Each structure stands twice: as C-alpha cells, then as structure tokens.
Amino acid sequence: MGEFVIKMPDVGEGVAEAELVEWHVKPGDPVREDMVLAAVMTDKATVEIPSPVEGVVLWLGAEVGDTVAVKAPLLRIQIAGGDGGEAEVASPAAMEPALKVEPAKDPPADAKPAASPPARPAIETKIIQPEKIAERPAAREPAERPLASPAVRLRAQEAGVDLRQVIGTGPAGRIGHEDLEQFIARGAQPAAAVATGPARKTDVEEIKITGLRRRIAEKMRLASSRIPHITYVEEVDVTDLEDLRATMNAGRKSDQPKLTILPFLMRALVKTIGEQPGVNATFDDDAGVVTRYGAVHIGIATQTPSGLTVPVVRHAEARSIWDVAAELTRLADAARNGTAAREELSGSTITITSLGALGGIVTTPIINHPEVAIVGVNKIMTRPVWDGTQFIPRKMMNLSSSFDHRIVDGWDAAVFVQRIKALLETPALIFIEG
C-alpha cells in the first residue's frame, strides 16, 4: 500500500493562501479519481479540488474556516500498490495551475490530526438543541432547481435520487451530503410533514462565518474603517425615462434583452464620468496614490444564494445600451449560478448597488474598496408633485450615492449626482454623443 499527500494548490495571481470552505470527504471514505474532495476560496473565486488518485482518505489537514497556505499538506490518501511517488494532475477548469501530488510524509507537528465532517460552503452551523422540534419546509415546485454542489449532484445521480425531493438544511435550502444520505437512508421517500403545535423554542445556533460570507464581512469592515464616507441623496423624476423604457421594450428585437433602469443609469454614468473623471478611480491609501481610469468598468452589486458579489461590466464606455443590458444579464446570471470567472468579479472602477423593488426610500451604500464612489438606486414610487398650478402623479426615484471624502469633495459629489439626475430626467440626452 502507498500513501499520497495532496497539497494546497497554487491558484495563481500571487495568492499565497486560501480558505477551506467545504470538505466532501472524511477519514475512512473511499475516493475515486476526479472525485471532488474539498472546496477552497480565495479573494476572487471558489475552487473545487479533485482527487488525482483512487484510494481511501487517511487524514485531513485542516478544518472548515481555516486558512491554508499554498503547498501546505491538505490531506493524505492511501492507494493500492507501490510506496507512493510524485504525479502531476490537471486541476479543475476554474483553476489553471495543476495540483501537485507528493509522497506521504508524517503530518506536521502542528497539523490537526482529526477529520472534520463535511461542511457547507458558505457557513458552518452548529445547533444546540435541548429539545428537538421537528419542522420541515414545504416540498419544491416541480420546475425549481435545488441548490447543491457538483459532488452532491453526482452522488444523487449515482443513487438515482431526484434532488427536487430532498429537503436541504443549508443556506437558502442548499442540499448537503448529510441531507442526501439521510434521504437515501429513509428509502428515498419524501419526509412526511410533522404536525406541531405552539411550543417553547429553546434552540441556540452558533454560526461560524466562513467562505464568501467571511470575505464580505472583511471587505465591509475594511471599507467602513478606512474610508470616510459622505452620502448624498437626491430624488429623480423618472416618468419620461420609464415611458421611454416601455417604448423601447415594446419594440425590441427577439435577440435583445428586456431593458431595466440599470442600463440607462450605466450610460448616464459613462457620460457624467467623461465630465468628472475623478470619481472613476481607486485610491491606494497606503501608498497615497489615486489612479484614474479612462475605461469605465462598472461593478453591479448582485445578491446570490451564497451572498453579495460584484460582477463587472467592462468597458461600458464602448457599449450601446442594448449591449450593456445583454452583458448585465449574462453576468448577473453567472454570478447567481456560481459560474462567473474570477476576472468577471474584479477590476471595477465604480459600482452601482440596487435592491430593485426592495430599494427603500434612502440607503447609505458602502463603497467597494478601493474605489472612491458608489451609486445606490432606490425603488420607484408614484408620488404627487406640484407643477406650479396643481399636483400631478409622477414616478419618483431616489439616488443614494456615497463618496470617499478624502478624494471627492462634497461639492463635486453633488455636481456628479445632479448631472446624472439631469440625464435621467431628460433621457434623450443619454443618446446624444459629445
């Protein structure tokens, strides 16, 4: 029998470490070649690590939530025959470098000897239940696609299980290995609903923040602690813009996407940045250097089942409104499905954040560090507006925008927002060149 050690792969781009966000195996588990063993997260992407060999897991070198250095031992696998050796195997598509497999060595003195059970990718939850209260969510609709990792989907396919019948206990109903195994153990029959009456609840949850949620927390802490925000709110009459949008959608071609208000706002941003390039910038406060960009790469804050991500529409200055809309739709879908590439989630020069119909009246957006400005979109409401002789119904929307007050003065912030307001209230100006 031989043993192989799989080390944390080098994911490139100068990344020296990654966070372990999910184990798919535990000691004693048999593994097949190309079976996903674990998932790790860098600042830019989540990467699944496959097995280059067939064998049995002997040892796991980290727990979910641990930060593991590149080339540090991650796990050992016992293989049949030989005394081990060195091999290079191709890494998953999301990771260009190869995983390196080396002969087994004794685990480091400070390595964790035990295995942690499989854990969920976004958060690991430990539930203390003095009194168990059985309560399960309703079954999914037939067309609803359940949330699950590729490894869980493969296991379900091998077992002949329809994941739509499995109840997930993870974030947003995500199905984990434990959920699937419990379902199979019950004979692959949907669990019957348990009737419960009013009862005293004594459950306590301890939630370890890991994966994307921890990245979001760190980024928000960094932005809030290092950037002195100034937030400027202005109301915009979008009645004419909404009429134009409805007209353009009614006459769009079959291959053109449906227009929301965001493509118009993005085109208005491009025109305004041409007059005020200082807001299309990043600030390295350690070096004391502001970098202004000719290209307008607009980040769009997007809510996904795993948390907030910011896909980037690159070179918005060179795109038509239909092209902007198509790219925006593609990136938002990729972010929500977890298929966005690393380069599609970084490199923005200014960001837009919108909660759509939940946008509220006013928000205080936090700047996407190291940028110097963010534009927040609030919901559209029909309100009575005085026209000088009477009140008339108008569609009104607030823009809540924040700026890095070290770089952008209050006056410049106000001029920037007022220019966007003028373009949105007279939308024909958005399409006039020059």
ZIURNOR-V458887 format. One record per pair of residues at least 12 apart in sequence whose ideal C-beta (glycine too) atoms are under 6 Angstrom apart, sorted by the first residue. I is the first residue (numbers start at 1). GAP is how many residues later the second one is. If there is no record, write none. Layout:
# ZIURNOR-V458887
i=I gap=GAP
i=I gap=GAP
This chain:
# ZIURNOR-V458887
i=1 gap=77
i=2 gap=77
i=2 gap=80
i=2 gap=81
i=2 gap=82
i=3 gap=73
i=3 gap=75
i=3 gap=81
i=3 gap=101
i=4 gap=49
i=4 gap=73
i=4 gap=75
i=4 gap=80
i=4 gap=97
i=5 gap=68
i=5 gap=71
i=5 gap=97
i=5 gap=99
i=6 gap=68
i=6 gap=69
i=6 gap=95
i=7 gap=64
i=7 gap=66
i=7 gap=67
i=7 gap=93
i=8 gap=60
i=8 gap=62
i=8 gap=64
i=8 gap=66
i=9 gap=82
i=9 gap=88
i=9 gap=90
i=10 gap=60
i=10 gap=87
i=11 gap=31
i=11 gap=36
i=11 gap=84
i=12 gap=84
i=12 gap=85
i=15 gap=27
i=16 gap=54
i=17 gap=50
i=17 gap=52
i=18 gap=22
i=18 gap=24
i=19 gap=22
i=19 gap=48
i=20 gap=20
i=20 gap=42
i=20 gap=44
i=20 gap=46
i=20 gap=48
i=21 gap=18
i=21 gap=20
i=21 gap=100
i=21 gap=189
i=21 gap=190
i=22 gap=17
i=22 gap=97
i=22 gap=99
i=23 gap=15
i=23 gap=95
i=23 gap=96
i=24 gap=12
i=24 gap=13
i=24 gap=94
i=24 gap=127
i=25 gap=12
i=25 gap=32
i=26 gap=89
i=26 gap=91
i=27 gap=30
i=27 gap=88
i=29 gap=28
i=30 gap=26
i=31 gap=20
i=32 gap=22
i=33 gap=21
i=34 gap=16
i=35 gap=16
i=36 gap=12
i=36 gap=14
i=36 gap=115
i=37 gap=12
i=37 gap=14
i=39 gap=82
i=41 gap=170
i=44 gap=298
i=44 gap=302
i=45 gap=49
i=45 gap=297
i=47 gap=47
i=47 gap=48
i=48 gap=44
i=52 gap=37
i=52 gap=49
i=53 gap=24
i=53 gap=26
i=55 gap=22
i=55 gap=23
i=55 gap=24
i=56 gap=22
i=57 gap=20
i=58 gap=18
i=58 gap=20
i=59 gap=17
i=60 gap=15
i=60 gap=55
i=61 gap=12
i=61 gap=13
i=61 gap=14
i=61 gap=50
i=63 gap=53
i=64 gap=52
i=64 gap=55
i=64 gap=60
i=64 gap=146
i=65 gap=143
i=65 gap=145
i=76 gap=28
i=84 gap=19
i=84 gap=20
i=86 gap=16
i=87 gap=14
i=118 gap=59
i=120 gap=50
i=120 gap=56
i=121 gap=90
i=122 gap=49
i=122 gap=89
i=122 gap=90
i=122 gap=91
i=122 gap=184
i=123 gap=84
i=123 gap=87
i=123 gap=90
i=124 gap=84
i=124 gap=86
i=125 gap=82
i=126 gap=80
i=127 gap=78
i=128 gap=76
i=129 gap=74
i=130 gap=72
i=131 gap=71
i=133 gap=66
i=134 gap=60
i=136 gap=31
i=136 gap=55
i=140 gap=24
i=146 gap=17
i=146 gap=18
i=146 gap=29
i=147 gap=25
i=147 gap=27
i=147 gap=158
i=148 gap=15
i=148 gap=27
i=152 gap=23
i=152 gap=28
i=155 gap=25
i=156 gap=24
i=159 gap=25
i=161 gap=27
i=165 gap=25
i=166 gap=13
i=166 gap=14
i=166 gap=17
i=172 gap=133
i=212 gap=94
i=212 gap=95
i=213 gap=94
i=216 gap=91
i=216 gap=92
i=220 gap=146
i=222 gap=147
i=223 gap=143
i=223 gap=144
i=223 gap=146
i=227 gap=140
i=227 gap=177
i=228 gap=177
i=229 gap=173
i=230 gap=173
i=230 gap=175
i=230 gap=180
i=231 gap=133
i=231 gap=171
i=232 gap=169
i=232 gap=181
i=232 gap=182
i=232 gap=185
i=233 gap=129
i=233 gap=165
i=233 gap=167
i=234 gap=165
i=234 gap=183
i=234 gap=187
i=235 gap=161
i=235 gap=163
i=236 gap=161
i=236 gap=163
i=236 gap=185
i=236 gap=188
i=237 gap=157
i=237 gap=159
i=237 gap=188
i=238 gap=157
i=238 gap=159
i=238 gap=186
i=239 gap=155
i=239 gap=156
i=240 gap=187
i=241 gap=183
i=241 gap=186
i=242 gap=153
i=244 gap=183
i=245 gap=14
i=256 gap=66
i=257 gap=68
i=257 gap=69
i=257 gap=72
i=259 gap=66
i=263 gap=58
i=263 gap=61
i=263 gap=62
i=266 gap=32
i=266 gap=50
i=266 gap=58
i=267 gap=54
i=267 gap=163
i=268 gap=152
i=268 gap=155
i=268 gap=156
i=268 gap=162
i=270 gap=26
i=270 gap=46
i=270 gap=47
i=272 gap=147
i=272 gap=148
i=273 gap=23
i=276 gap=140
i=277 gap=15
i=279 gap=94
i=279 gap=137
i=280 gap=13
i=280 gap=16
i=280 gap=69
i=280 gap=70
i=281 gap=91
i=282 gap=88
i=282 gap=89
i=283 gap=87
i=283 gap=89
i=283 gap=124
i=290 gap=117
i=293 gap=56
i=295 gap=20
i=296 gap=20
i=296 gap=21
i=297 gap=15
i=297 gap=17
i=297 gap=50
i=297 gap=51
i=297 gap=52
i=298 gap=15
i=298 gap=18
i=299 gap=13
i=299 gap=49
i=299 gap=52
i=299 gap=69
i=300 gap=52
i=301 gap=52
i=302 gap=30
i=302 gap=33
i=304 gap=31
i=304 gap=32
i=309 gap=26
i=309 gap=36
i=311 gap=20
i=311 gap=24
i=311 gap=29
i=311 gap=33
i=311 gap=34
i=312 gap=35
i=312 gap=36
i=313 gap=14
i=313 gap=15
i=350 gap=21
i=350 gap=23
i=351 gap=17
i=351 gap=23
i=352 gap=23
i=353 gap=12
i=353 gap=23
i=354 gap=23
i=357 gap=22
i=359 gap=19
i=359 gap=20
i=360 gap=18
i=362 gap=38
i=363 gap=13
i=363 gap=37
i=365 gap=37
i=367 gap=35
i=372 gap=32
i=372 gap=35
i=372 gap=36
i=373 gap=30
i=374 gap=28
i=375 gap=26
i=376 gap=24
i=378 gap=19
i=378 gap=20
i=380 gap=15
i=380 gap=17
i=381 gap=15
i=382 gap=13
i=383 gap=13
i=399 gap=18
i=401 gap=16
